[in-house]
């Protein structure tokens, strides 16, 4: 399973749009399977710097709308 940081539309059930940077997990074909909240932590400043770089890269990619784009079967991954 692979992952990267992406913008995810988390506005379902809210009155206004809400987008978060999340860790998105993909199957072997590259289809998004689910996501988890992104955290910025690591063993060193360099790890956190790399994570911030990935977060900036996510801004150049389309926003993922899980329920709309991938159906109700998409689950939020916890602790993976």
N, C-alpha and C positions, 0 to 999 in steps of 0.2 A: 504494500500500500504506500502511495506517495502522498505528499501534502505540500501546500504552499499557503501563503497569506493572500487573502482575497477580500474584497469588499462584499459584504453580504447584507441584503435587504432584510432587516429585522423589524419592519414596521407593521407586520401582521397584528391586528388587534389594537393598534395604536391610532390615535387621531391624526398624527402627523408622520411624515416620512422619517425613518431612522435607519442609518447605515452604520455597520460596524466592520472593523478589520477583524477577520476571524481566520483561524487555521482551518483550511478546507482539505478534506481527505478524498482521494480518488481511487477508483478501481483500476484494474490492469488496462482497461481501454481508455482511461482518462476521464471517465464520467464521475462527476462529484457524488460522493456517497453521503457526506454529512460534514458538520463543522463543530468547532468548539471555540469558546472564547479565547482570544489571543492574550497572552501575558508577556510582559517584557522582563525576563529574568534570565540569569545564566551564571556561569562560573567565572566570567571575566567581563571586562568592559568590551573586549573584542566580540564576544558572543552577543552582547546586547547591541553593539554597533551593527553586526550582521543582520540581526533581527529587524532593526530599524531600516536598513537598506531594503530588506524584503518587503517591509510595510510600504515603503515609497514605491517599489515596483508594482504593488497591488493597485495603486492609484491609476496606473495606465491600462488596467484591464477592466472589462465590463463588470458591472455589479451582478452578483448571483442572486436570483430569487428562487430559493429552494422549492417552496410549495408550488409556485407557478411553473418553474422550469423543469422540476424533477419529481413532482407528485408528492403525495402524502407519505410515501415509503421512506423518504429521507429522514434520517435520525440525527440528532445532535450527539456527537461522540463525547464521552466524558472520560478523562484520564488516560487518553491514548497518546 
